[in-house]
Structures are given as C-alpha cells and as structure tokens.
C-alpha cells in the first residue's frame, strides 16, 4: 500500500474513527450517533475501498500454490510434489523476440512454470496453440487485433493472447517506463512468473521477475534467463533438496568410515 492512494484512504478512516471516539467521550450524542451509523458499516466500506489491495494480498499468498488436475487438495500443498518436466522449445521464442526487437515491434510475453494463470488467461483470447516463431510475430504485429496485451505461455503452449495484466503502482519505477513495462513489473510482483518485454519505441529487450527489471538484454541473456526460470524449483523445495543431499552425503561418509575401519581391523588380525 505504500506510495498508493490506499494509504491516504486508510489514514482518513483512522482519523475519522479517532474523531468519533473523541465525540463519544465528550457525550455529543447527536454527532456521535451520526458517526456511529457510519462506523457500523465500516467493515463493508473497508472491503469495498481496499478491494484491489486485498486482491493483491491474496494473490501474493496464493501465488506459489498450484492446484493441478489429478492432485488432491493436500498434495497441492506438499513440499514433496514432483515437478513436471518442461518440454518448451526456447529457440522459436528467442528468434521471434529478436525479430520483433529488430523491427521495434512491441511485445509482452509471460512465462509461467507451475500455475496456468487461468484468471489472466480468461481476460484475453484463448488460443492454446503450439509455440512457434511465426505465430508470436503474427500475434504482436501492429495490425493484428491480438497485439494489445500479453501472451501467456505455459509449458509448450501459447495459452492466450491479448491478456490484461495488473499494472505496478510502484512510484520508484523510471519515468520512461510505459504501460507495457509497468504491466510486466506488476505481474512479476504478484505472481511467480517471468515476463519478457520488447519496447516498441527502442526495440530494447527486457526481463521482469520478482518486481525487478533487467534492461537491454541480448538474445543469449534472455535465453539463459528463461532456461534458468523454467528449470528452477521453489526455494522451499531447494532447501529440502539441499537437506536431503546433506543427509545422503553424511550417510555415505559414515559408510566409508565403517568400511575403512573394518578393513583396518582385518589387516591387524
């Protein structure tokens, strides 16, 4: 909420509540009754006024939870669920991004590793097509009816185009960032996604992840970032894997020590 209008609204509500407490303590019955009626619907008014902030908060909490088909509710929360192999071919995407950069064709491509982002897919036009260089360039062609908005790629499929993404409210973003870059930052702030942006003005290629933008990248650098994102696992799973590796290594070391001790005992005998 920092830096947004919401904090000003919150301070206004807080000031009004403090004023109500002063009026009530002063036994100003008429004014206290009027303010009391307003406070009576305070919870509902707060939900209405802060609906965007509440929605973002819930998205942040649930962004790492994946409810995949065939999995039970409890398995979806398990730290030990298996990660599906990603069969996405990066080369057609990189070729398309480089071609659009060369012609200053604006593009906004969202890569999602676990979640299908159904809410955002439904905000655009569902395509569900195989990823290809020509299709991506056709979608973002300035004469195409689908060029406004974002393309969402999940696994090896283009799920949808012309999708609407949340725009970041971060006041510290550079002034030269347009709506495309702000949407990329906003999406990366509230979802576990990686977003590639091609600037329509300069052709510059950028990547947004976790609310941070890496600017002026080459095709090789973007390829590396996409591969790193798609092949990585959540931090909690990484920690568990590191714990397993340490335990296995310790067990192996103990076994080697026992074998060495046994061999030495046999030689002594």
C-alpha positions, 0 to 999 in steps of 0.5 A, a space after each residue: 500500500 505504500 506510495 498508493 492512494 490506499 494509504 491516504 484512504 486508510 489514514 482518513 478512516 483512522 482519523 475519522 474513527 479517532 474523531 468519533 471516539 473523541 465525540 463519544 467521550 465528550 457525550 455529543 450524542 447527536 454527532 456521535 450517533 451520526 458517526 456511529 451509523 457510519 462506523 457500523 458499516 465500516 467493515 463493508 466500506 473497508 472491503 469495498 475501498 481496499 478491494 484491489 489491495 486485498 486482491 493483491 494480498 491474496 494473490 501474493 499468498 496464493 501465488 506459489 500454490 498450484 492446484 493441478 488436475 489429478 492432485 488432491 487438495 493436500 498434495 497441492 500443498 506438499 513440499 514433496 510434489 514432483 515437478 513436471 518436466 518442461 518440454 518448451 522449445 526456447 529457440 522459436 521464442 528467442 528468434 521471434 523476440 529478436 525479430 520483433 526487437 529488430 523491427 521495434 515491434 512491441 511485445 509482452 510475453 509471460 512465462 509461467 512454470 507451475 500455475 496456468 494463470 487461468 484468471 489472466 488467461 480468461 481476460 484475453 483470447 484463448 488460443 492454446 496453440 503450439 509455440 512457434 516463431 511465426 505465430 508470436 510475430 503474427 500475434 504482436 504485429 501492429 495490425 493484428 487485433 491480438 497485439 494489445 496485451 500479453 501472451 501467456 505461455 505455459 509449458 509448450 503452449 501459447 495459452 492466450 493472447 491479448 491478456 490484461 495484466 495488473 499494472 505496478 503502482 510502484 512510484 520508484 519505477 523510471 519515468 520512461 517506463 510505459 504501460 507495457 513495462 509497468 504491466 510486466 513489473 506488476 505481474 512479476 510482483 504478484 505472481 511467480 512468473 517471468 515476463 519478457 518485454 520488447 519496447 516498441 519505441 527502442 526495440 530494447 529487450 527486457 526481463 521482469 521477475 520478482 518486481 525487478 527489471 533487467 534492461 537491454 538484454 541480448 538474445 543469449 541473456 534472455 535465453 539463459 534467463 528463461 532456461 534458468 526460470 523454467 528449470 528452477 524449483 521453489 526455494 522451499 523445495 531447494 532447501 529440502 533438496 539441499 537437506 536431503 543431499 546433506 543427509 545422503 552425503 553424511 550417510 555415505 561418509 559414515 559408510 566409508 568410515 565403517 568400511 575403512 575401519 573394518 578393513 583396518 581391523 582385518 589387516 591387524 588380525 
